[in-house]
Structure formats: C-alpha cells, structure tokens
Amino acid sequence: MTYSNGVRDDTQQLRDIQDLIAKLEDVNRKLAQPLRAMTMARGADAETTDAPS
C-alpha cells in the first residue's frame, strides 16, 4: 500500500513490524510453556472421552 506521503508509509510499516513482533512474542511465550503440562491436559481429555459408560 503506498501513500502520497513517504513518512506515513514508513510509520505504517513500523506499526506492521511492531504488530508482527508482538505476535511472535505471544507465540514464543506459548512455546516456552512446559510440554508436560500440555501432554497432561491432553491425557486428561482423553480419559474423560474414552471412559466407558
């Protein structure tokens, strides 16, 4: 997207980059969580859905 004013285009690009960085930080936080907590949660879900009636 181009604007007639180069400064405005630069600030939009900067905002886009900052937004991407924030999203990457969120993903990194999620990936930093221990794997064991995720597998235990999945195991608990599997036990409740696979339990005989």
PDB file of N, CA, C and O in Angstrom:
ATOM      1  N   MET A   1       0.862  -1.170   0.000  1.00  0.00           N
ATOM      2  CA  MET A   1       0.000   0.000   0.000  1.00  0.00           C
ATOM      3  C   MET A   1       0.907   1.232   0.000  1.00  0.00           C
ATOM      4  O   MET A   1       1.801   1.347   0.839  1.00  0.00           O
ATOM      5  N   THR A   2       0.682   2.130  -0.919  1.00  0.00           N
ATOM      6  CA  THR A   2       1.501   3.331  -0.991  1.00  0.00           C
ATOM      7  C   THR A   2       0.647   4.557  -0.706  1.00  0.00           C
ATOM      8  O   THR A   2      -0.539   4.619  -1.031  1.00  0.00           O
ATOM      9  N   TYR A   3       1.289   5.503  -0.100  1.00  0.00           N
ATOM     10  CA  TYR A   3       0.641   6.779   0.218  1.00  0.00           C
ATOM     11  C   TYR A   3       1.403   7.870  -0.494  1.00  0.00           C
ATOM     12  O   TYR A   3       2.537   7.666  -0.928  1.00  0.00           O
ATOM     13  N   SER A   4       0.790   9.016  -0.612  1.00  0.00           N
ATOM     14  CA  SER A   4       1.472  10.133  -1.252  1.00  0.00           C
ATOM     15  C   SER A   4       2.572  10.678  -0.348  1.00  0.00           C
ATOM     16  O   SER A   4       3.522  11.301  -0.822  1.00  0.00           O
ATOM     17  N   ASN A   5       2.439  10.440   0.957  1.00  0.00           N
ATOM     18  CA  ASN A   5       3.416  10.928   1.910  1.00  0.00           C
ATOM     19  C   ASN A   5       4.286   9.755   2.369  1.00  0.00           C
ATOM     20  O   ASN A   5       3.780   8.817   2.985  1.00  0.00           O
ATOM     21  N   GLY A   6       5.590   9.799   2.074  1.00  0.00           N
ATOM     22  CA  GLY A   6       6.505   8.723   2.421  1.00  0.00           C
ATOM     23  C   GLY A   6       6.611   8.479   3.912  1.00  0.00           C
ATOM     24  O   GLY A   6       6.804   7.341   4.340  1.00  0.00           O
ATOM     25  N   VAL A   7       6.489   9.525   4.709  1.00  0.00           N
ATOM     26  CA  VAL A   7       6.601   9.391   6.157  1.00  0.00           C
ATOM     27  C   VAL A   7       5.450   8.538   6.692  1.00  0.00           C
ATOM     28  O   VAL A   7       5.659   7.685   7.555  1.00  0.00           O
ATOM     29  N   ARG A   8       4.259   8.761   6.193  1.00  0.00           N
ATOM     30  CA  ARG A   8       3.102   7.983   6.651  1.00  0.00           C
ATOM     31  C   ARG A   8       3.283   6.513   6.303  1.00  0.00           C
ATOM     32  O   ARG A   8       2.950   5.644   7.109  1.00  0.00           O
ATOM     33  N   ASP A   9       3.800   6.224   5.127  1.00  0.00           N
ATOM     34  CA  ASP A   9       4.037   4.852   4.707  1.00  0.00           C
ATOM     35  C   ASP A   9       5.054   4.192   5.637  1.00  0.00           C
ATOM     36  O   ASP A   9       4.882   3.034   6.017  1.00  0.00           O
ATOM     37  N   ASP A  10       6.097   4.908   6.001  1.00  0.00           N
ATOM     38  CA  ASP A  10       7.118   4.377   6.905  1.00  0.00           C
ATOM     39  C   ASP A  10       6.528   4.071   8.274  1.00  0.00           C
ATOM     40  O   ASP A  10       6.853   3.043   8.867  1.00  0.00           O
ATOM     41  N   THR A  11       5.666   4.945   8.785  1.00  0.00           N
ATOM     42  CA  THR A  11       5.093   4.700  10.106  1.00  0.00           C
ATOM     43  C   THR A  11       4.135   3.512  10.064  1.00  0.00           C
ATOM     44  O   THR A  11       4.033   2.769  11.040  1.00  0.00           O
ATOM     45  N   GLN A  12       3.437   3.325   8.955  1.00  0.00           N
ATOM     46  CA  GLN A  12       2.557   2.166   8.819  1.00  0.00           C
ATOM     47  C   GLN A  12       3.384   0.889   8.780  1.00  0.00           C
ATOM     48  O   GLN A  12       3.017  -0.109   9.401  1.00  0.00           O
ATOM     49  N   GLN A  13       4.480   0.914   8.067  1.00  0.00           N
ATOM     50  CA  GLN A  13       5.364  -0.248   8.024  1.00  0.00           C
ATOM     51  C   GLN A  13       5.919  -0.549   9.413  1.00  0.00           C
ATOM     52  O   GLN A  13       6.015  -1.710   9.810  1.00  0.00           O
ATOM     53  N   LEU A  14       6.280   0.489  10.144  1.00  0.00           N
ATOM     54  CA  LEU A  14       6.785   0.308  11.504  1.00  0.00           C
ATOM     55  C   LEU A  14       5.716  -0.313  12.391  1.00  0.00           C
ATOM     56  O   LEU A  14       6.014  -1.213  13.176  1.00  0.00           O
ATOM     57  N   ARG A  15       4.478   0.151  12.278  1.00  0.00           N
ATOM     58  CA  ARG A  15       3.376  -0.427  13.065  1.00  0.00           C
ATOM     59  C   ARG A  15       3.164  -1.894  12.707  1.00  0.00           C
ATOM     60  O   ARG A  15       2.934  -2.729  13.582  1.00  0.00           O
ATOM     61  N   ASP A  16       3.244  -2.200  11.412  1.00  0.00           N
ATOM     62  CA  ASP A  16       3.083  -3.589  10.974  1.00  0.00           C
ATOM     63  C   ASP A  16       4.180  -4.476  11.562  1.00  0.00           C
ATOM     64  O   ASP A  16       3.907  -5.586  12.020  1.00  0.00           O
ATOM     65  N   ILE A  17       5.406  -3.989  11.547  1.00  0.00           N
ATOM     66  CA  ILE A  17       6.528  -4.740  12.101  1.00  0.00           C
ATOM     67  C   ILE A  17       6.358  -4.925  13.605  1.00  0.00           C
ATOM     68  O   ILE A  17       6.597  -6.014  14.127  1.00  0.00           O
ATOM     69  N   GLN A  18       5.943  -3.863  14.308  1.00  0.00           N
ATOM     70  CA  GLN A  18       5.725  -3.971  15.741  1.00  0.00           C
ATOM     71  C   GLN A  18       4.620  -4.966  16.057  1.00  0.00           C
ATOM     72  O   GLN A  18       4.710  -5.699  17.042  1.00  0.00           O
ATOM     73  N   ASP A  19       3.585  -5.002  15.239  1.00  0.00           N
ATOM     74  CA  ASP A  19       2.495  -5.956  15.426  1.00  0.00           C
ATOM     75  C   ASP A  19       2.987  -7.386  15.238  1.00  0.00           C
ATOM     76  O   ASP A  19       2.636  -8.275  16.014  1.00  0.00           O
ATOM     77  N   LEU A  20       3.796  -7.605  14.212  1.00  0.00           N
ATOM     78  CA  LEU A  20       4.356  -8.934  13.987  1.00  0.00           C
ATOM     79  C   LEU A  20       5.255  -9.365  15.140  1.00  0.00           C
ATOM     80  O   LEU A  20       5.223 -10.525  15.550  1.00  0.00           O
ATOM     81  N   ILE A  21       6.051  -8.446  15.664  1.00  0.00           N
ATOM     82  CA  ILE A  21       6.923  -8.758  16.789  1.00  0.00           C
ATOM     83  C   ILE A  21       6.095  -9.138  18.010  1.00  0.00           C
ATOM     84  O   ILE A  21       6.432 -10.087  18.718  1.00  0.00           O
ATOM     85  N   ALA A  22       5.023  -8.410  18.259  1.00  0.00           N
ATOM     86  CA  ALA A  22       4.151  -8.726  19.396  1.00  0.00           C
ATOM     87  C   ALA A  22       3.540 -10.114  19.229  1.00  0.00           C
ATOM     88  O   ALA A  22       3.458 -10.870  20.197  1.00  0.00           O
ATOM     89  N   LYS A  23       3.113 -10.458  18.025  1.00  0.00           N
ATOM     90  CA  LYS A  23       2.544 -11.788  17.784  1.00  0.00           C
ATOM     91  C   LYS A  23       3.592 -12.874  17.982  1.00  0.00           C
ATOM     92  O   LYS A  23       3.293 -13.926  18.546  1.00  0.00           O
ATOM     93  N   LEU A  24       4.822 -12.630  17.522  1.00  0.00           N
ATOM     94  CA  LEU A  24       5.890 -13.601  17.713  1.00  0.00           C
ATOM     95  C   LEU A  24       6.207 -13.789  19.192  1.00  0.00           C
ATOM     96  O   LEU A  24       6.493 -14.905  19.627  1.00  0.00           O
ATOM     97  N   GLU A  25       6.159 -12.710  19.965  1.00  0.00           N
ATOM     98  CA  GLU A  25       6.407 -12.821  21.403  1.00  0.00           C
ATOM     99  C   GLU A  25       5.329 -13.670  22.067  1.00  0.00           C
ATOM    100  O   GLU A  25       5.630 -14.453  22.969  1.00  0.00           O
ATOM    101  N   ASP A  26       4.073 -13.526  21.634  1.00  0.00           N
ATOM    102  CA  ASP A  26       2.987 -14.350  22.169  1.00  0.00           C
ATOM    103  C   ASP A  26       3.228 -15.827  21.857  1.00  0.00           C
ATOM    104  O   ASP A  26       3.061 -16.686  22.722  1.00  0.00           O
ATOM    105  N   VAL A  27       3.621 -16.112  20.620  1.00  0.00           N
ATOM    106  CA  VAL A  27       3.880 -17.499  20.235  1.00  0.00           C
ATOM    107  C   VAL A  27       5.055 -18.052  21.042  1.00  0.00           C
ATOM    108  O   VAL A  27       5.008 -19.194  21.499  1.00  0.00           O
ATOM    109  N   ASN A  28       6.093 -17.261  21.218  1.00  0.00           N
ATOM    110  CA  ASN A  28       7.248 -17.715  21.989  1.00  0.00           C
ATOM    111  C   ASN A  28       6.862 -18.018  23.433  1.00  0.00           C
ATOM    112  O   ASN A  28       7.349 -18.987  24.014  1.00  0.00           O
ATOM    113  N   ARG A  29       5.985 -17.191  24.019  1.00  0.00           N
ATOM    114  CA  ARG A  29       5.524 -17.447  25.390  1.00  0.00           C
ATOM    115  C   ARG A  29       4.774 -18.771  25.466  1.00  0.00           C
ATOM    116  O   ARG A  29       4.962 -19.548  26.402  1.00  0.00           O
ATOM    117  N   LYS A  30       3.926 -19.022  24.476  1.00  0.00           N
ATOM    118  CA  LYS A  30       3.172 -20.278  24.464  1.00  0.00           C
ATOM    119  C   LYS A  30       4.097 -21.468  24.285  1.00  0.00           C
ATOM    120  O   LYS A  30       3.913 -22.500  24.932  1.00  0.00           O
ATOM    121  N   LEU A  31       5.090 -21.337  23.416  1.00  0.00           N
ATOM    122  CA  LEU A  31       6.026 -22.429  23.187  1.00  0.00           C
ATOM    123  C   LEU A  31       6.948 -22.651  24.388  1.00  0.00           C
ATOM    124  O   LEU A  31       7.476 -23.750  24.560  1.00  0.00           O
ATOM    125  N   ALA A  32       7.147 -21.649  25.203  1.00  0.00           N
ATOM    126  CA  ALA A  32       8.028 -21.764  26.367  1.00  0.00           C
ATOM    127  C   ALA A  32       7.369 -22.520  27.508  1.00  0.00           C
ATOM    128  O   ALA A  32       8.046 -22.903  28.463  1.00  0.00           O
ATOM    129  N   GLN A  33       6.055 -22.745  27.429  1.00  0.00           N
ATOM    130  CA  GLN A  33       5.376 -23.489  28.480  1.00  0.00           C
ATOM    131  C   GLN A  33       5.872 -24.929  28.453  1.00  0.00           C
ATOM    132  O   GLN A  33       6.174 -25.470  27.390  1.00  0.00           O
ATOM    133  N   PRO A  34       5.951 -25.539  29.622  1.00  0.00           N
ATOM    134  CA  PRO A  34       6.446 -26.918  29.669  1.00  0.00           C
ATOM    135  C   PRO A  34       5.567 -27.864  28.847  1.00  0.00           C
ATOM    136  O   PRO A  34       4.340 -27.771  28.875  1.00  0.00           O
ATOM    137  N   LEU A  35       6.205 -28.757  28.130  1.00  0.00           N
ATOM    138  CA  LEU A  35       5.493 -29.727  27.308  1.00  0.00           C
ATOM    139  C   LEU A  35       4.669 -30.667  28.175  1.00  0.00           C
ATOM    140  O   LEU A  35       3.597 -31.110  27.762  1.00  0.00           O
ATOM    141  N   ARG A  36       5.156 -30.974  29.366  1.00  0.00           N
ATOM    142  CA  ARG A  36       4.460 -31.894  30.252  1.00  0.00           C
ATOM    143  C   ARG A  36       3.054 -31.394  30.590  1.00  0.00           C
ATOM    144  O   ARG A  36       2.110 -32.182  30.640  1.00  0.00           O
ATOM    145  N   ALA A  37       2.917 -30.104  30.818  1.00  0.00           N
ATOM    146  CA  ALA A  37       1.605 -29.547  31.145  1.00  0.00           C
ATOM    147  C   ALA A  37       0.644 -29.740  29.979  1.00  0.00           C
ATOM    148  O   ALA A  37      -0.543 -29.989  30.191  1.00  0.00           O
ATOM    149  N   MET A  38       1.139 -29.628  28.763  1.00  0.00           N
ATOM    150  CA  MET A  38       0.289 -29.799  27.597  1.00  0.00           C
ATOM    151  C   MET A  38      -0.103 -31.264  27.446  1.00  0.00           C
ATOM    152  O   MET A  38      -1.262 -31.558  27.155  1.00  0.00           O
ATOM    153  N   THR A  39       0.833 -32.189  27.637  1.00  0.00           N
ATOM    154  CA  THR A  39       0.521 -33.603  27.461  1.00  0.00           C
ATOM    155  C   THR A  39      -0.398 -34.086  28.568  1.00  0.00           C
ATOM    156  O   THR A  39      -1.256 -34.935  28.326  1.00  0.00           O
ATOM    157  N   MET A  40      -0.238 -33.566  29.777  1.00  0.00           N
ATOM    158  CA  MET A  40      -1.120 -33.960  30.868  1.00  0.00           C
ATOM    159  C   MET A  40      -2.547 -33.501  30.575  1.00  0.00           C
ATOM    160  O   MET A  40      -3.502 -34.230  30.838  1.00  0.00           O
ATOM    161  N   ALA A  41      -2.686 -32.318  30.043  1.00  0.00           N
ATOM    162  CA  ALA A  41      -4.017 -31.805  29.710  1.00  0.00           C
ATOM    163  C   ALA A  41      -4.653 -32.672  28.633  1.00  0.00           C
ATOM    164  O   ALA A  41      -5.847 -32.964  28.694  1.00  0.00           O
ATOM    165  N   ARG A  42      -3.875 -33.077  27.665  1.00  0.00           N
ATOM    166  CA  ARG A  42      -4.401 -33.941  26.606  1.00  0.00           C
ATOM    167  C   ARG A  42      -4.779 -35.303  27.177  1.00  0.00           C
ATOM    168  O   ARG A  42      -5.800 -35.877  26.797  1.00  0.00           O
ATOM    169  N   GLY A  43      -3.959 -35.818  28.086  1.00  0.00           N
ATOM    170  CA  GLY A  43      -4.245 -37.101  28.705  1.00  0.00           C
ATOM    171  C   GLY A  43      -5.534 -37.047  29.510  1.00  0.00           C
ATOM    172  O   GLY A  43      -6.316 -37.998  29.492  1.00  0.00           O
ATOM    173  N   ALA A  44      -5.763 -35.957  30.209  1.00  0.00           N
ATOM    174  CA  ALA A  44      -6.989 -35.809  30.990  1.00  0.00           C
ATOM    175  C   ALA A  44      -8.196 -35.743  30.066  1.00  0.00           C
ATOM    176  O   ALA A  44      -9.247 -36.306  30.375  1.00  0.00           O
ATOM    177  N   ASP A  45      -8.056 -35.068  28.946  1.00  0.00           N
ATOM    178  CA  ASP A  45      -9.153 -35.004  27.977  1.00  0.00           C
ATOM    179  C   ASP A  45      -9.442 -36.393  27.396  1.00  0.00           C
ATOM    180  O   ASP A  45     -10.600 -36.768  27.213  1.00  0.00           O
ATOM    181  N   ALA A  46      -8.394 -37.139  27.112  1.00  0.00           N
ATOM    182  CA  ALA A  46      -8.558 -38.468  26.521  1.00  0.00           C
ATOM    183  C   ALA A  46      -9.240 -39.405  27.518  1.00  0.00           C
ATOM    184  O   ALA A  46     -10.071 -40.227  27.133  1.00  0.00           O
ATOM    185  N   GLU A  47      -8.888 -39.282  28.797  1.00  0.00           N
ATOM    186  CA  GLU A  47      -9.503 -40.148  29.812  1.00  0.00           C
ATOM    187  C   GLU A  47     -10.987 -39.893  29.926  1.00  0.00           C
ATOM    188  O   GLU A  47     -11.759 -40.840  30.075  1.00  0.00           O
ATOM    189  N   THR A  48     -11.407 -38.658  29.861  1.00  0.00           N
ATOM    190  CA  THR A  48     -12.821 -38.348  30.016  1.00  0.00           C
ATOM    191  C   THR A  48     -13.620 -38.745  28.782  1.00  0.00           C
ATOM    192  O   THR A  48     -14.787 -39.119  28.901  1.00  0.00           O
ATOM    193  N   THR A  49     -13.014 -38.671  27.595  1.00  0.00           N
ATOM    194  CA  THR A  49     -13.764 -39.004  26.386  1.00  0.00           C
ATOM    195  C   THR A  49     -13.739 -40.505  26.103  1.00  0.00           C
ATOM    196  O   THR A  49     -14.659 -41.028  25.474  1.00  0.00           O
ATOM    197  N   ASP A  50     -12.684 -41.212  26.567  1.00  0.00           N
ATOM    198  CA  ASP A  50     -12.565 -42.635  26.295  1.00  0.00           C
ATOM    199  C   ASP A  50     -13.119 -43.495  27.423  1.00  0.00           C
ATOM    200  O   ASP A  50     -13.124 -44.720  27.303  1.00  0.00           O
ATOM    201  N   ALA A  51     -13.576 -42.905  28.494  1.00  0.00           N
ATOM    202  CA  ALA A  51     -14.049 -43.674  29.644  1.00  0.00           C
ATOM    203  C   ALA A  51     -15.328 -44.409  29.271  1.00  0.00           C
ATOM    204  O   ALA A  51     -16.211 -43.849  28.622  1.00  0.00           O
ATOM    205  N   PRO A  52     -15.420 -45.694  29.696  1.00  0.00           N
ATOM    206  CA  PRO A  52     -16.643 -46.451  29.390  1.00  0.00           C
ATOM    207  C   PRO A  52     -17.828 -45.909  30.167  1.00  0.00           C
ATOM    208  O   PRO A  52     -17.655 -45.362  31.256  1.00  0.00           O
ATOM    209  N   SER A  53     -19.021 -46.050  29.629  1.00  0.00           N
ATOM    210  CA  SER A  53     -20.224 -45.534  30.271  1.00  0.00           C
ATOM    211  C   SER A  53     -20.783 -46.543  31.248  1.00  0.00           C
ATOM    212  O   SER A  53     -21.802 -46.284  31.888  1.00  0.00           O
TER     213      SER A  53
END
